[in-house]
Amino acid sequence: MTVPLDIPDTITAREVATQPDVWQRALTAGPDAYAALPAPGTPVLVVGCGTSYYVGDAYARLRESAGLGRTRAVIASELDRIGEDETVLVISRSGTTTDVLRVIERVAGRNPVVGVVGTPGSPIADACGAVVLLDYADEVSVVQTRFASTVLTVLRHSLGLTPGGVADQARAALARPLPEPGHTQFVFLGTNWTVGVAQEAALKCRESAGVWTEAYALWEYQHGPISVAGPHTLVWSLSPVPPVVADAVRGTGATLVEPESDAMAELVAVHRLALRLAAAAERDPDTPPHLSRSVQLV
């Protein structure tokens, strides 16, 4: 594991650099490792907060689009209804997030609950009826990178939708040139399942570096948000960009980055961008202001 040369050696940078190897471990695990995940045809409600919600949204869109069962993702604190037939899939790195625990308590005895967690013996792990434990992907830093991307790798793999060579694409993303510095607004675009990845990309830059970031569905960008774009804007798409959208973005003077790889590998490159921006702002990406590893409410 080698930290990319264009970013300082921090805990987060080391965790970012290990992603290809950790993904490979996830992809080569036997079928028993993920047997607890919902079977095809099962209605699924995915619940998470922040990064975990964005990963859950990507999984829900993938599963639904593949015709593998009715699937929706909801922010834990915004959950308004729970279908009687839904299996609840919760995602939590720490296993201690209060909002997620409250959802589990709410469905106790009514709905099956499966947890994807990073910390064994945690309250969420203990409260779930079944657990997919990804402790080998857990992290020390406050900002999630490796755990979240590994969860998405596992969930895609469980659907048979992980492209071959994605770990190698992530290795390439650790070395490829990043956009030239000088931007002050960062916009991430996606379509279908990559909308969640775009939201996660924006969150990483926001958390790590405290910069102005936004995320949109690709075809929505021209419906208003593009009005503030200009030479100060970097627009990075996680999905291929149709020429009509690309021309509109470039017409503002913004810099457009089109994807060179699978959206998960693009996210690895965005992780590097976030760390580079954090260094430029003299901000510690391991412990950003006002954030903690887990939000626990009294």
C-alpha positions in Angstrom: 0.0 0.0 0.0 1.5 3.3 -1.1 -0.1 6.7 -0.4 -0.5 8.7 -3.7 2.3 11.2 -4.1 0.1 14.2 -4.6 -1.5 14.1 -1.1 0.0 14.2 2.4 0.5 11.0 4.3 -2.5 11.0 6.7 -4.6 8.2 8.2 -7.4 8.9 5.7 -4.9 8.8 2.8 -3.7 5.4 3.9 -7.2 4.1 4.2 -8.0 5.5 0.7 -5.0 3.8 -0.7 -6.0 0.4 0.6 -9.3 0.3 -1.2 -8.3 -1.8 -4.2 -7.0 -4.6 -1.9 -10.0 -4.4 0.4 -12.4 -4.6 -2.5 -10.6 -7.6 -3.9 -10.9 -9.3 -0.5 -14.6 -8.6 -0.5 -15.1 -9.8 -4.1 -13.3 -13.1 -3.4 -15.1 -14.0 -0.2 -17.2 -17.1 -0.4 -21.0 -17.0 -0.9 -21.5 -17.7 2.8 -20.0 -14.3 3.7 -23.0 -12.5 2.2 -25.7 -15.1 2.7 -27.6 -12.8 5.1 -28.4 -10.3 2.4 -31.9 -10.2 1.1 -32.7 -12.8 -1.6 -34.0 -11.8 -5.0 -37.6 -10.9 -5.0 -37.7 -9.8 -1.4 -39.0 -6.3 -0.8 -36.2 -4.3 0.8 -36.0 -1.0 2.8 -32.5 0.3 3.1 -31.8 2.6 6.0 -28.8 4.7 6.8 -27.4 8.2 7.6 -25.1 10.4 5.6 -22.7 8.2 3.7 -24.5 5.0 4.6 -27.7 6.4 3.1 -26.0 7.4 -0.2 -24.5 3.9 -0.5 -28.0 2.5 0.3 -29.6 4.6 -2.4 -27.1 3.4 -5.0 -27.9 -0.2 -4.0 -31.6 0.3 -4.0 -31.5 1.8 -7.5 -29.3 -1.0 -8.8 -31.5 -3.7 -7.3 -34.7 -2.2 -8.4 -33.4 -1.6 -12.0 -32.2 -5.2 -12.2 -35.7 -6.4 -11.4 -34.5 -8.2 -8.3 -37.2 -6.9 -6.0 -38.9 -3.7 -4.8 -36.2 -1.7 -3.1 -36.1 1.8 -1.6 -33.6 3.7 0.5 -34.6 6.2 3.3 -32.6 8.4 5.6 -33.1 6.9 9.1 -34.4 10.1 10.7 -36.9 10.6 7.8 -38.5 7.2 7.7 -42.2 7.7 7.5 -43.5 4.2 6.8 -42.4 0.6 6.8 -44.1 -2.0 4.7 -45.1 -5.2 6.4 -43.4 -7.3 3.8 -40.1 -5.3 3.8 -36.8 -6.7 5.0 -35.0 -3.8 6.6 -31.3 -3.5 5.6 -29.4 -1.1 7.9 -25.9 0.2 7.1 -23.6 1.5 9.9 -19.8 1.6 10.1 -19.7 2.2 13.9 -22.8 0.2 14.8 -23.7 2.9 17.3 -25.7 5.5 15.2 -28.7 6.6 17.3 -31.1 7.2 14.3 -30.4 3.7 12.9 -30.9 2.1 16.3 -34.3 3.8 16.7 -35.4 2.3 13.4 -34.4 -1.2 14.5 -36.3 -0.7 17.7 -39.3 0.5 15.8 -39.5 -2.6 13.6 -38.5 -5.1 16.3 -40.6 -8.3 16.1 -42.3 -7.1 12.9 -39.8 -7.0 10.1 -36.6 -9.0 9.5 -33.5 -6.8 10.0 -30.2 -7.3 8.4 -27.2 -5.2 9.3 -24.1 -4.3 7.3 -21.7 -3.1 9.9 -18.0 -2.5 10.5 -17.8 -3.0 14.2 -18.5 -6.4 15.8 -20.3 -6.5 19.2 -21.8 -3.0 18.6 -25.4 -2.2 19.5 -26.6 -2.3 15.9 -24.8 -5.6 15.2 -26.3 -7.1 18.3 -29.8 -5.8 17.5 -30.0 -7.2 14.0 -31.4 -10.6 13.2 -28.5 -11.2 10.8 -25.3 -9.4 10.1 -22.8 -9.0 7.3 -19.6 -8.0 9.1 -17.0 -6.0 7.2 -14.6 -5.3 10.1 -11.7 -5.7 7.7 -12.9 -2.5 5.9 -13.4 -0.5 9.1 -11.5 2.8 9.5 -9.9 5.0 12.1 -10.6 8.3 10.5 -13.9 10.2 11.1 -14.6 10.5 7.3 -15.7 7.3 5.7 -13.9 6.2 2.5 -12.8 2.6 2.5 -15.8 1.2 4.5 -18.4 2.9 2.4 -16.9 1.9 -0.9 -16.4 -1.7 0.3 -20.1 -1.9 1.4 -21.1 -0.8 -2.1 -18.7 -3.4 -3.6 -20.3 -6.1 -1.5 -23.9 -5.0 -2.3 -23.2 -4.8 -6.0 -21.4 -8.2 -5.9 -24.4 -9.7 -4.2 -26.6 -8.6 -7.1 -24.1 -10.0 -9.7 -23.5 -6.4 -10.9 -19.9 -5.7 -10.0 -17.9 -5.3 -13.2 -14.7 -7.3 -13.7 -11.5 -5.6 -12.9 -13.1 -2.9 -10.7 -10.3 -3.2 -8.1 -7.7 -2.7 -10.9 -9.7 0.4 -12.0 -9.4 1.7 -8.4 -5.7 1.1 -8.5 -5.5 3.2 -11.6 -7.6 5.9 -10.0 -5.0 6.2 -7.2 -2.4 7.2 -9.8 -4.2 9.1 -12.6 -3.7 12.9 -12.9 -6.3 15.0 -11.0 -7.8 18.2 -12.4 -5.6 21.3 -12.1 -6.2 23.2 -8.8 -7.9 26.6 -8.7 -11.6 25.8 -8.5 -13.8 27.0 -5.7 -17.1 25.2 -6.6 -17.3 21.4 -7.1 -20.3 19.8 -8.7 -20.8 16.0 -9.0 -23.3 14.4 -11.4 -24.7 10.9 -11.7 -27.6 9.0 -13.2 -29.6 6.2 -11.7 -27.4 4.4 -9.1 -24.5 6.8 -9.5 -26.7 9.7 -8.2 -25.9 8.3 -4.7 -22.2 8.0 -5.6 -22.3 11.6 -6.8 -23.8 12.7 -3.4 -21.1 10.7 -1.6 -18.4 12.4 -3.7 -19.7 15.8 -2.9 -19.9 14.9 0.8 -16.3 13.7 0.9 -15.0 17.0 -0.4 -17.3 18.9 1.9 -16.3 17.0 5.0 -12.6 16.7 4.3 -11.8 20.1 2.9 -14.8 22.4 3.8 -15.3 23.4 0.2 -18.4 24.4 -1.7 -19.8 21.2 -3.2 -23.1 20.1 -4.8 -24.5 16.9 -6.4 -27.3 16.5 -8.9 -28.8 14.0 -11.2 -27.1 14.6 -14.5 -30.1 15.7 -16.5 -31.3 18.0 -13.7 -28.2 20.1 -13.7 -29.4 22.3 -16.6 -32.7 22.9 -14.7 -31.3 25.7 -12.6 -28.1 24.7 -10.8 -25.9 25.4 -13.9 -26.8 29.1 -13.5 -24.0 29.6 -10.9 -21.4 27.7 -12.9 -18.4 29.5 -14.3 -14.6 29.3 -14.6 -14.4 28.7 -10.8 -16.5 25.5 -11.2 -15.3 21.9 -11.6 -18.1 19.6 -12.8 -17.2 15.9 -12.3 -19.6 13.3 -13.7 -19.7 9.8 -12.4 -21.7 8.7 -15.5 -21.0 9.3 -19.2 -22.0 12.8 -20.2 -24.2 13.3 -23.3 -22.8 15.9 -25.7 -25.7 18.3 -25.2 -24.9 18.4 -21.4 -21.1 18.5 -21.9 -21.5 21.5 -24.3 -23.7 23.3 -21.8 -21.3 22.8 -19.0 -18.3 23.9 -21.0 -20.3 26.9 -22.3 -20.2 28.3 -18.8 -16.4 28.2 -18.6 -16.5 25.4 -16.1 -14.0 22.5 -16.2 -15.7 19.2 -17.0 -14.3 15.9 -15.9 -15.8 12.9 -17.6 -15.5 9.4 -16.1 -12.6 7.2 -17.1 -13.8 4.2 -15.2 -16.6 2.6 -13.1 -18.3 5.1 -10.7 -16.8 3.4 -7.7 -13.3 3.8 -9.1 -14.1 7.4 -9.9 -15.0 7.9 -6.3 -11.5 6.8 -5.3 -10.1 9.6 -7.5 -12.5 12.0 -5.8 -11.2 10.8 -2.4 -7.7 12.0 -3.6 -9.2 15.3 -4.7 -10.8 15.8 -1.3 -7.5 15.1 0.4 -5.6 17.5 -1.9 -8.1 20.2 -1.2 -7.9 19.5 2.6 -4.1 19.9 2.4 -4.5 23.2 0.5 -6.9 24.5 3.2 -4.5 23.3 5.9 -7.3 21.2 7.3 -6.9 17.8 9.0 -8.9 15.3 7.0 -8.7 12.7 9.7 -10.7 14.8 12.2 -12.7 17.5 10.4 -14.3 20.2 12.6 -17.7 19.5 14.1 -17.7 15.9 13.0 -17.5 12.6 15.0 -17.1 9.0 13.9 -20.7 8.3 15.0 -23.6 10.6 15.7 -25.1 9.4 19.0 -28.0 11.4 20.4 -29.0 11.6 24.1 
